[in-house]
Amino acid sequence: MADKEIIQHTAQYVARNGRNFLMPLSDREKNNPQFEFLKAGSDNFKYFTALVDGYTRIINFTASDVERLEVVAIDRDYILSKCL
């Protein structure tokens, strides 16, 4: 599995199982170079945490989020202003 795929799959797993899962994983894989991205000083740590945040938002998407998006989607001027 490529490094990028490992980061993505790990981020998905952390998003599903909560950040409490992250510390034991980091401890267990601290000597594994494939999981270097779990260390705060790593080049890919920021990418990994951004993925975890994004996946968490998707997993926790609620009905009220859908309603809010439906209202905003009707307003073409709002959408255009966001695009610009």
C-alpha positions in Angstrom: 0.0 0.0 0.0 1.4 3.4 -0.9 2.2 5.9 1.8 -0.7 8.2 0.8 -3.2 5.3 1.0 -1.9 4.4 4.5 -2.4 8.0 5.7 -5.9 8.1 4.2 -7.0 4.7 5.7 -5.5 5.6 9.1 -7.3 8.9 9.1 -10.6 7.2 8.2 -10.1 4.7 11.0 -9.3 7.5 13.5 -12.3 9.5 12.4 -14.6 6.5 12.9 -13.1 5.3 16.2 -12.3 8.7 17.8 -9.0 10.4 18.6 -8.6 8.2 21.7 -7.5 5.5 19.3 -4.7 7.7 18.0 -2.4 7.6 21.1 -2.2 3.7 21.3 -1.7 3.5 17.6 1.2 6.1 17.7 2.8 4.1 20.6 2.4 0.8 18.8 3.8 2.1 15.5 6.4 4.5 16.8 9.3 2.5 15.2 7.5 1.8 11.9 8.6 4.2 9.2 5.3 3.8 7.3 3.5 5.5 10.2 6.0 8.5 10.5 3.1 10.8 9.7 1.7 10.2 13.2 4.5 12.2 14.7 3.8 15.9 15.1 7.1 16.9 13.5 6.5 14.9 10.4 6.0 16.5 7.0 2.7 14.6 6.5 1.3 15.2 10.0 -0.7 18.3 9.0 -2.1 16.5 6.0 -3.1 13.5 8.2 -4.8 15.7 10.8 -6.7 17.6 8.1 -7.9 14.3 6.7 -9.1 13.2 10.1 -11.0 16.5 10.6 -12.6 16.2 7.2 -13.6 12.6 7.6 -15.0 13.3 11.1 -17.2 16.1 9.7 -18.5 13.8 7.0 -19.2 11.0 9.4 -21.0 13.3 11.8 -23.1 15.1 9.1 -26.6 15.7 10.5 -30.0 16.3 9.1 -29.8 20.0 10.1 -26.6 20.2 8.1 -28.5 18.9 5.0 -31.3 21.4 5.6 -28.8 24.3 5.9 -27.1 23.3 2.6 -30.5 23.0 0.8 -31.3 26.6 1.8 -27.9 27.9 0.7 -28.0 25.9 -2.6 -31.0 27.9 -3.8 -29.1 31.2 -3.5 -27.1 31.5 -6.7 -25.5 34.9 -5.6 -24.2 33.3 -2.4 -22.7 30.4 -4.3 -21.1 32.7 -6.8 -19.6 34.9 -4.1 -18.1 31.8 -2.4 -16.6 30.7 -5.7 -15.1 34.0 -6.4 
